[in-house]
Amino acid sequence: MARERQGAASAPAARVSSRLDQLEQLLVCETGVSIAEMVDATGWQQHSVRGAIAGALKKRGLEITSDKVDGVRRYRASQPA
């Protein structure tokens, strides 16, 4: 029985994407993403999403831009040139 546990424990685990990874994936979309869409995707509150954009995602080296499309602010991220 001990051998069965060792075999199962040595199998590589798949990496689970974090909420920051999810935000990054949404932001690199060419259409961009709204705060409301980021809140829905992560389950975070609006101020937490804004804080993640201003802090952690910028520290990852992303350049965050935003513009208003039809009255809704859309955020996009790209790697700096």
C-alpha positions in Angstrom: 0.0 0.0 0.0 2.9 2.4 0.7 4.2 1.9 -2.8 0.9 2.9 -4.3 1.1 6.2 -2.5 4.6 6.9 -3.6 3.7 6.2 -7.2 0.7 8.5 -7.1 2.7 11.3 -5.3 5.5 11.3 -7.9 3.2 12.0 -10.8 3.7 15.6 -12.1 0.8 17.9 -11.2 -0.6 20.3 -13.8 0.0 23.9 -13.1 -3.2 25.7 -12.2 -3.4 29.3 -13.6 -3.8 32.0 -11.0 -6.2 34.8 -11.1 -3.4 37.1 -12.2 -2.7 34.8 -15.1 -6.4 34.9 -16.0 -6.4 38.7 -16.0 -3.3 38.7 -18.1 -4.9 36.4 -20.7 -8.0 38.6 -20.8 -6.0 41.8 -21.2 -3.9 40.6 -24.1 -7.0 40.0 -26.1 -7.1 42.4 -29.1 -10.6 43.6 -28.1 -9.6 44.3 -24.6 -11.6 43.7 -21.5 -13.8 45.8 -19.2 -13.6 45.9 -15.4 -17.0 44.2 -15.2 -15.7 41.3 -17.3 -12.5 41.0 -15.1 -14.6 41.0 -12.0 -16.8 38.2 -13.4 -13.7 36.1 -14.4 -11.9 36.4 -11.1 -14.6 36.9 -8.5 -12.7 39.9 -7.2 -14.2 43.3 -6.4 -13.6 46.2 -8.7 -11.0 47.9 -6.5 -9.0 44.6 -6.3 -9.0 44.2 -10.1 -7.8 47.8 -10.5 -5.1 47.2 -7.9 -3.9 44.1 -9.7 -3.7 46.0 -12.9 -1.8 48.9 -11.3 0.5 46.8 -9.3 1.2 43.1 -10.0 0.5 43.1 -13.8 2.7 46.2 -14.3 5.4 44.5 -12.3 5.2 41.6 -14.8 6.3 44.1 -17.4 3.0 44.6 -19.1 2.1 48.0 -20.6 -1.6 48.6 -19.7 -3.6 51.0 -21.9 -7.3 51.9 -21.8 -9.9 53.6 -24.0 -13.6 54.2 -24.0 -15.6 52.3 -26.5 -19.3 53.0 -26.6 -19.2 54.5 -23.1 -17.4 51.4 -21.6 -13.7 51.6 -20.7 -11.7 48.7 -22.2 -8.3 47.7 -20.9 -5.5 46.1 -23.0 -2.0 44.9 -22.2 1.1 44.5 -24.3 4.7 43.9 -23.8 6.7 47.2 -23.9 8.6 47.8 -27.1 
